Amino acid sequence: MSEKPDLTALNTSRRYNQWVGGKDHTGVERESTKIVMAVLPNMIDAAREGRAVVLRAVRHLVAECGVRQILDIGAGQPLAPNVHEVAQKVDPAVRVVYVDNDPLVAVHHRGTVMSSAQGRAEFEPGDLRDIDALLAGDVVTGVLDLGRPVAVLLASVLHLIDDDEQAYAAVRRLREALAPGSYLVIVHGTFDTLPEETSTAVTKMLATGKQGVYRARTRAEIEAFVDGLKIEEPGLVSSVEWHPDPANPPKTSVTDAMCYAVVAKLP
């Protein structure tokens, strides 16, 4: 039997849910948000731009690149619209598997996510740090054909792995396991754009260990995840620069977005 979740401890997934407009968070996460925003007042706008670029990437991959299978690793709590809703609006037959290691996320996905009749939208418990077990899961293998191209979303999850070798090893293993023609979508936090004073203040805040893990990486460090792959236009850019929607322009600048996005195709 799984251990009962501790709702008195900070959960970064629930805090992110608050930032992007969800309802699955508690007073612990709301208090943490106040502390974070005292240092980074644009954090909520940045998180929402990070979420928006994921959905733009999904729409692009399904509509322009022919993707019909999506694996969303580190999916977090269900949001509206969710990945499968955006994908299935383009093609109702798209199949999506959400993966997360939080048992409450599993409960909410299984209780609220509804697929189109033609497609699938299912949940698999799993962890990015154990790719072999994740890809061998009954739901993943039952819903997706891993012998054919899959788009893997790594959206706002790699920066939650503090250990660089674990993060790079996970992506290397994914690249080895995926079929040719698959895609990686990486959305990753950075402090590259921050003034030195702000970056120092954020680093000091994170060093207390009280606000959870956040391993911001440089552009070069993020580029290393997709080294040797074919990068889709416009390349590895700020979240607000990746195919922005003219009908819904970014609500923050490149500086305050604090996030890179890239879509890469496996040969």
N, C-alpha and C positions, 0 to 999 in steps of 0.2 A: 504494500500500500504506500502511495506517495506521501511525503511529509506535508503537513498542512502549511500553506504559505504564511509567512510572517507579514501581516499588514502593518506592523508597527515600525518596520525597517524600511529605509529608502529603497525604492525599486526604480531604476533608471528607465525601464520600459514604461512604467506608469507615468513617470515624470514627462517623458517624451510625449506620451498620449495627451497629457495636459497641454503641452506646448503646441501641438498640432490641432487642438480643438476637440479632443475626445473627452469622454466622461469617466473613463476608468482610471481614476487616481484618488489619492487620499490626502488628508491633511499633512502627512509627512512629505509627500511630493510637493505640495503647494508651498510649504515652508522652505523646502530646498530651492524651489524656483525663485523665491524672494531673494535668497542669498546669491544665487547665480546672477540674477538680473541686476543686482546692485553693482556687479562688476561688468556684466555684459547686458546692457539694457535692451539690446536688439535680439536677444537670444530666441524669443518666440517667433519673431518675423523670420529669422534665419532658419529655424527648424521647419517652419511652414514652407519656405522656399525649397528646402531640402526634400520635403515630401512632394511638393509640386513637380519637381524635376523628375522624380521617380515615375509619376503618372504620365508625364510627357514622354519619357523614354519607353514606357510600356506601350503607349499608343503608337509611337513611331515604329517599334519593333513588330507589332502585330500588323499595322496598316501598310508599312513600307518595306519591311524585311521578311514578311511571311512567317513570323514566329507563331507557333500554335501551342507551345508548351512553356510554362513558366514555373520556376522554382524560386520562391521568395524566402530566403534564409534570414532569420532574425526579424520575422514579420511584425512582431509586436501586436498590440491589441487591434482588433478590427476597426477600420475607419471608413467613413463614407465621403467620397466613393472609395472603394477598395480596389486592389489590383485586378481582381477577376472581373469586377464590374466594368472597369475601363477597357480591359481586353475583350470581354464578351460583347461589348457594345459595337466593336469593330467586327468581330466574328464570334457568334454565340457558341461555337464549338471549341473554343480555346479551353485548355485544361491547365489548372493552377493548383499547386500544392504550397501551402503556407507551412513554414517550419519555425519553431521557437522552443526554447528550453524552459520557459516559464509555465508552470501548470495552470495558472489563472488565465493566461493567454489561450491555452488549449481549451479550457471550459468556454470562454467567450466565443472563440472561433466556431467550435462545434455547435454552439447554441444559437448563433446568429447568422452565420455565413450561408447564403443561399445561391447556388449556381443556376445558370440557365439550364433548361432541359437538355439542350444539345451538348453542353460542355460539362466540366467538373470543377469544383472548388472544394478542396479537402485540406485537412490539417494533419501534420506529422510532428510529434515531439522529437526534437533533435538539437544538436549543438554544432555550430560551425567548426569547433575545434576537434570534432570527430567525424570527418567527412565520410569515411568508409561506412560507419554505422548509419549515418544519416541517409546515404544513397541506397543502402540495403533495406531501409524501412519498408514495411508492408504497404503503406499508403503511397510512398514515392514510387515504388516499383509497380504498384497496382494502377496508378493513375497516369504516370508518365512512361513513355518509351525512351529509356536512356540511350538506346542505340541510334536515336535520331536527335537532331538539334534541339536544345533547350536553352531558354534565356534564364540565367540565374541572376537574381537580384541580391546584391549585397549593399543594402541601403541603410546607412547610419548604423551599421553593426561592426565593421572592422575597427572603428575608433573606440569600441568598447572592449577590445582585446589589447591590453597594455603590453603584453609580451610580443615583441616584433617577430621573433622566430615562429611563434605559434600562428600569428596572423599570416605571414608569408607562406608557411607550410600548408595552411588550410587552403589558400588560393592555389598553390602549386598542385595540391592533390585534386582539387576541383578541375583544374585545367587538364590534368592527366586522365580524369575519369569521364569527362564530357565528350560527346560525339563531335566530330569536325562540323563546323558551321554553327556551333553553339555561340551564345553571347554571354558576356559578363557585363553587368551594370553595377558600377561602384559609385556610391555617393558617400563622401568621407569628409569629416571635419578637419579644419586647418586653422592655424594661427598665423599663417603667412601674411595675411592682409592686415593684421592688427598693429596698431602703434606699439612701440616697445613697452611703454608704460602699462598699457592694457594687458599685453601678453605676460608681463611680469606679475601683474596682479592676479591674472587667471591661474598661472602656474602656482603661485603661492596658495590660492584657494584650493586647488586640486591636491596640493601636497599634504593637506590636513587629512585626506582620506575620507572626509565626511560627506562629500558630494558625489561619490561614485567614481568609477574609472572613466577617464576620457583621454584617449591617446591621440591627440591631434597630430597629424603628420604633414610634412612638407609636400610640395608638388612633386619633387623628385622621388620621395618615399612612396607616394601614391602611384606614380607612374611605374614604379618597379613591379606593382601587382599585374600590370598588363604589358610588360615588356615583351616584345616579339609578336604581339597580336595586331590585327588590323583595327585601327581606331576609327570609329565612325565620326564623321563631321558633326560638330566643329572641333573635335579633339577633346583633350582634358582641359576643362575650363571651369570657371565659377558656376555654381548651380544656377545663377540668374542669367548666365550667358548661353546655357545649353538649350537651343531651340525655344527661346522665350515665346510665350503666347501673346500676340498683339492685343487680343481681346481681354487679357488678364495680366497686365505688365507686372514685373517684380515690384514688391513693396519695400525692398531694401537694396542697398548698393552692393557692389562686389566686396568692398571692405567689410561691411557688416554681415554679409551672407556667410562668411567664414566656412566655406564649403566648396569642394571640387566635385565635379561629376564627369564620368567617362563611360562610354559604351564601346566595348571591344569585341571583335569577332575572332573565334578560334579558327585557325587554318584547317 
